[in-house]
Amino acid sequence: MSEQSKLQVKVYGASESATRMEVSSGKFKLVIDEPESMGGTDAGPTPVQVLLMGLAGCLNVTGHLIAQQQGLVLRGMQIKITGDLNPNAFLGRSFEARAGFERIEVTITADALDATEEVLRVWIEEIERRCPVTDNLRAETEMVVTVKRA
Protein backbone atom coordinates (compact mmCIF):
# COMPACT_ATOMS: atom_id res chain seq x y z
CA MET A 1 0.00 0.00 0.00
CA SER A 2 1.40 3.37 -0.92
CA GLU A 3 1.88 6.08 1.70
CA GLN A 4 -0.79 8.18 -0.04
CA SER A 5 -3.48 5.51 0.34
CA LYS A 6 -2.98 5.05 4.10
CA LEU A 7 -5.65 6.30 6.46
CA GLN A 8 -4.45 8.12 9.57
CA VAL A 9 -6.75 8.27 12.58
CA LYS A 10 -6.03 10.96 15.17
CA VAL A 11 -7.40 11.17 18.70
CA TYR A 12 -6.74 13.99 21.17
CA GLY A 13 -7.43 13.82 24.89
CA ALA A 14 -7.23 16.28 27.77
CA SER A 15 -7.55 15.12 31.36
CA GLU A 16 -10.19 16.81 33.46
CA SER A 17 -9.23 14.83 36.59
CA ALA A 18 -7.19 11.78 37.55
CA THR A 19 -9.90 9.50 36.12
CA ARG A 20 -11.85 11.63 33.67
CA MET A 21 -10.71 12.62 30.19
CA GLU A 22 -12.48 14.20 27.27
CA VAL A 23 -11.26 12.67 24.02
CA SER A 24 -12.01 13.83 20.53
CA SER A 25 -11.50 12.53 17.04
CA GLY A 26 -12.64 14.65 14.14
CA LYS A 27 -15.92 16.30 15.12
CA PHE A 28 -16.75 13.71 17.81
CA LYS A 29 -16.17 13.98 21.56
CA LEU A 30 -16.44 11.40 24.31
CA VAL A 31 -15.93 11.50 28.07
CA ILE A 32 -14.00 8.53 29.44
CA ASP A 33 -14.16 8.03 33.19
CA GLU A 34 -13.99 5.41 35.90
CA PRO A 35 -16.82 4.30 38.20
CA GLU A 36 -17.05 5.81 41.67
CA SER A 37 -15.61 2.56 43.11
CA MET A 38 -12.36 3.38 41.24
CA GLY A 39 -12.31 7.05 42.26
CA GLY A 40 -14.13 8.38 39.21
CA THR A 41 -17.46 10.12 38.72
CA ASP A 42 -18.95 7.53 36.32
CA ALA A 43 -19.48 10.26 33.69
CA GLY A 44 -18.64 7.94 30.82
CA PRO A 45 -17.41 4.48 29.90
CA THR A 46 -14.05 3.24 31.14
CA PRO A 47 -11.11 2.94 28.72
CA VAL A 48 -11.50 -0.84 28.52
CA GLN A 49 -15.23 -0.49 27.84
CA VAL A 50 -14.43 1.94 25.02
CA LEU A 51 -11.99 -0.60 23.58
CA LEU A 52 -14.65 -3.32 23.49
CA MET A 53 -17.27 -0.87 22.19
CA GLY A 54 -14.87 -0.04 19.36
CA LEU A 55 -14.52 -3.74 18.63
CA ALA A 56 -18.31 -4.13 18.44
CA GLY A 57 -18.62 -1.18 16.10
CA CYS A 58 -15.85 -2.41 13.84
CA LEU A 59 -17.30 -5.93 13.68
CA ASN A 60 -20.64 -4.41 12.70
CA VAL A 61 -19.22 -2.29 9.87
CA THR A 62 -16.97 -5.09 8.63
CA GLY A 63 -19.78 -7.66 8.85
CA HIS A 64 -22.18 -5.57 6.80
CA LEU A 65 -19.52 -4.72 4.19
CA ILE A 66 -18.55 -8.36 3.74
CA ALA A 67 -22.19 -9.51 3.64
CA GLN A 68 -22.81 -7.05 0.81
CA GLN A 69 -19.70 -8.24 -1.04
CA GLN A 70 -20.69 -11.89 -0.61
CA GLY A 71 -24.32 -11.34 -1.58
CA LEU A 72 -25.52 -12.33 1.90
CA VAL A 73 -28.84 -10.73 2.86
CA LEU A 74 -28.02 -9.34 6.31
CA ARG A 75 -30.90 -7.50 7.94
CA GLY A 76 -29.01 -6.76 11.14
CA MET A 77 -26.53 -7.92 13.75
CA GLN A 78 -26.45 -8.14 17.52
CA ILE A 79 -23.02 -8.29 19.09
CA LYS A 80 -22.27 -9.30 22.67
CA ILE A 81 -18.71 -8.97 23.93
CA THR A 82 -17.37 -10.09 27.29
CA GLY A 83 -13.81 -9.34 28.34
CA ASP A 84 -12.05 -10.96 31.29
CA LEU A 85 -9.54 -8.65 32.95
CA ASN A 86 -7.39 -9.12 36.06
CA PRO A 87 -6.95 -5.61 37.54
CA ASN A 88 -3.93 -6.49 39.72
CA ALA A 89 -1.24 -5.33 37.26
CA PHE A 90 -3.09 -2.06 36.55
CA LEU A 91 -3.45 -1.42 40.29
CA GLY A 92 0.21 -2.33 40.95
CA ARG A 93 -0.68 -5.17 43.31
CA SER A 94 0.86 -8.03 41.33
CA PHE A 95 2.52 -8.39 37.97
CA GLU A 96 2.00 -12.12 37.50
CA ALA A 97 -1.00 -11.55 35.21
CA ARG A 98 -1.00 -9.21 32.23
CA ALA A 99 -2.61 -5.78 32.51
CA GLY A 100 -4.89 -6.28 29.50
CA PHE A 101 -7.72 -8.62 28.74
CA GLU A 102 -6.90 -12.29 29.27
CA ARG A 103 -9.86 -13.38 27.16
CA ILE A 104 -12.40 -11.65 24.95
CA GLU A 105 -15.51 -13.58 23.94
CA VAL A 106 -17.61 -12.30 21.04
CA THR A 107 -21.05 -13.62 20.12
CA ILE A 108 -22.59 -12.32 16.91
CA THR A 109 -26.24 -12.99 16.21
CA ALA A 110 -26.82 -12.43 12.51
CA ASP A 111 -30.27 -11.78 11.10
CA ALA A 112 -29.31 -13.30 7.76
CA LEU A 113 -32.15 -14.41 5.55
CA ASP A 114 -31.78 -18.04 4.42
CA ALA A 115 -28.04 -18.23 5.24
CA THR A 116 -26.70 -21.74 5.73
CA GLU A 117 -24.23 -22.61 8.49
CA GLU A 118 -21.49 -22.84 5.83
CA VAL A 119 -22.30 -19.37 4.45
CA LEU A 120 -22.18 -17.92 7.99
CA ARG A 121 -18.89 -19.73 8.72
CA VAL A 122 -17.24 -18.24 5.62
CA TRP A 123 -18.72 -14.83 6.45
CA ILE A 124 -17.45 -14.80 10.07
CA GLU A 125 -13.98 -16.02 9.06
CA GLU A 126 -13.72 -13.12 6.61
CA ILE A 127 -14.89 -10.67 9.30
CA GLU A 128 -12.21 -11.92 11.67
CA ARG A 129 -9.58 -11.61 8.94
CA ARG A 130 -10.53 -8.09 7.81
CA CYS A 131 -11.76 -6.25 10.94
CA PRO A 132 -9.06 -3.64 11.83
CA VAL A 133 -9.85 -3.65 15.56
CA THR A 134 -9.77 -7.45 15.71
CA ASP A 135 -6.41 -7.33 13.94
CA ASN A 136 -5.03 -4.83 16.48
CA LEU A 137 -6.21 -6.92 19.41
CA ARG A 138 -4.69 -10.12 18.02
CA ALA A 139 -1.41 -8.92 16.53
CA GLU A 140 1.44 -6.84 17.83
CA THR A 141 1.27 -3.28 16.60
CA GLU A 142 4.25 -0.96 16.75
CA MET A 143 3.45 1.76 19.27
CA VAL A 144 5.74 4.68 20.03
CA VAL A 145 5.02 6.58 23.24
CA THR A 146 6.81 9.86 24.00
CA VAL A 147 6.46 12.38 26.81
CA LYS A 148 6.91 16.16 26.69
CA ARG A 149 6.82 18.79 29.40
CA ALA A 150 3.74 21.02 29.48
Secondary structure, DSSP 4 states (H G I P E B T S, - for coil): --GGG------EEEESSSS-EEEEETTEEEEE---GGGTS---S--HHHHHHHHHHHHHHHHHHHHHHHHT--EEEEEEEEEEEE-THHHHTS--SS-SSEEEEEEEEEEEETT--HHHHHHHHHHHHHH-HHHHHHHS-----------
